[in-house]
Structures are given as C-alpha cells and as structure tokens.
Amino acid sequence: MKFVLGLLVGFGLGVAAGLILAPQSGEATLAQLGEQRVVLSDRSASIIDQIRSRATDALAQGREVYDRTKGELTERYSQAKSGQL
C-alpha cells in the first residue's frame, strides 16, 4: 500500500513540476502537437505507400516463381509418366 501511495505522490509531483516548469503555454504546446501530428501523418502515409509497393512487388515475384516452378514440375511429371526421364 505504501508503494502505491508513493507512486501516486511521485506521479502527482511530476505532473505539477511539468506544469510549472513548462517552457511554453498549453495553447502553444497544443498547436505544436497539432503540427507534429500533420507531419507524422504525412510520413506514415508515405511509409504505407512504400510498404504497399514492396508487398505488390514481392507478390508479383512470388507468382512468377510459382508459375515457373509449376511449369517445370508439370513438364518433369509428363516426362516421367511417358518414360522419357
């Protein structure tokens, strides 16, 4: 119980110190956070586009490998079935 009480008192003192020692007003901080949100959302959109592009490329490569392997196996099966192997 003492630990939880100490934790809560420490948290309260930390919040109070942060409010007192803040380098700018709350409105300025909110404005700055809003600007950073816009920048981060633009970056995340760019990252999502890159991931989507790489996934599409990887899927296309996987399909090529699948088709090539399927063709080779079909050919070998036909050869083995006809006794040419």
C-alpha atoms as one frame of an Amber mdcrd trajectory, in Angstrom:
protein
   0.000   0.000   0.000   2.876   2.352   0.802   4.397   1.652  -2.606   1.195
   2.579  -4.445   0.798   5.724  -2.358   4.407   6.707  -3.061   3.876   6.025
  -6.751   0.794   8.256  -6.854   2.512  11.057  -4.905   5.523  10.858  -7.222
   3.290  10.964 -10.274   1.433  13.984  -8.901   4.665  15.809  -8.118   5.976
  15.042 -11.607   2.845  16.419 -13.253   2.962  19.537 -11.072   6.640  20.116
 -11.835   5.957  19.663 -15.544   3.178  22.226 -15.486   5.215  24.748 -13.519
   8.428  24.331 -15.494   6.849  24.051 -18.953   8.767  26.185 -21.486   5.598
  27.389 -23.231   1.885  27.802 -22.634  -0.604  24.986 -23.029  -2.081  26.553
 -26.162   1.350  26.754 -27.786   2.063  23.151 -26.845  -1.248  22.011 -28.343
  -0.509  23.926 -31.548   2.937  22.332 -31.745   1.463  18.878 -31.194  -1.080
  19.536 -33.952   1.702  20.459 -36.386   3.678  17.363 -35.457   0.570  15.229
 -35.981   0.234  16.549 -39.541   3.912  15.852 -40.268   3.706  12.370 -38.796
   0.526  11.537 -40.704   2.230  12.595 -43.951   5.239  10.428 -43.133   3.075
   7.468 -42.207   1.170   7.784 -45.487   4.475   7.736 -47.357   5.672   4.710
 -45.401   2.382   2.900 -46.021   2.729   3.571 -49.763   6.266   2.169 -49.727
   5.168  -0.938 -47.853   2.248  -1.435 -50.242   4.573  -1.103 -53.239   7.092
  -3.568 -51.823   4.335  -6.034 -50.960   2.961  -5.804 -54.500   6.436  -6.409
 -55.940   7.019  -9.372 -53.628   3.642 -10.838 -54.587   4.449 -10.485 -58.293
   7.818 -12.189 -57.788   6.141 -14.966 -55.837   3.645 -15.525 -58.646   6.487
 -15.679 -61.189   8.355 -18.271 -59.128   5.139 -20.266 -58.644   4.332 -20.256
 -62.352   7.882 -21.194 -63.339   8.069 -23.996 -60.774   4.624 -25.286 -61.708
   5.637 -25.403 -65.371   8.875 -27.226 -64.627   7.167 -29.767 -62.396   4.404
 -30.361 -64.942   6.998 -30.942 -67.638   9.007 -33.353 -65.476   5.860 -35.204
 -64.491   4.894 -35.592 -68.134   8.374 -36.856 -68.984   8.371 -39.309 -66.084
   4.898 -40.529 -66.999   5.900 -41.168 -70.596   9.148 -42.874 -69.557  11.453
 -40.263 -71.087  13.231 -39.442 -67.832
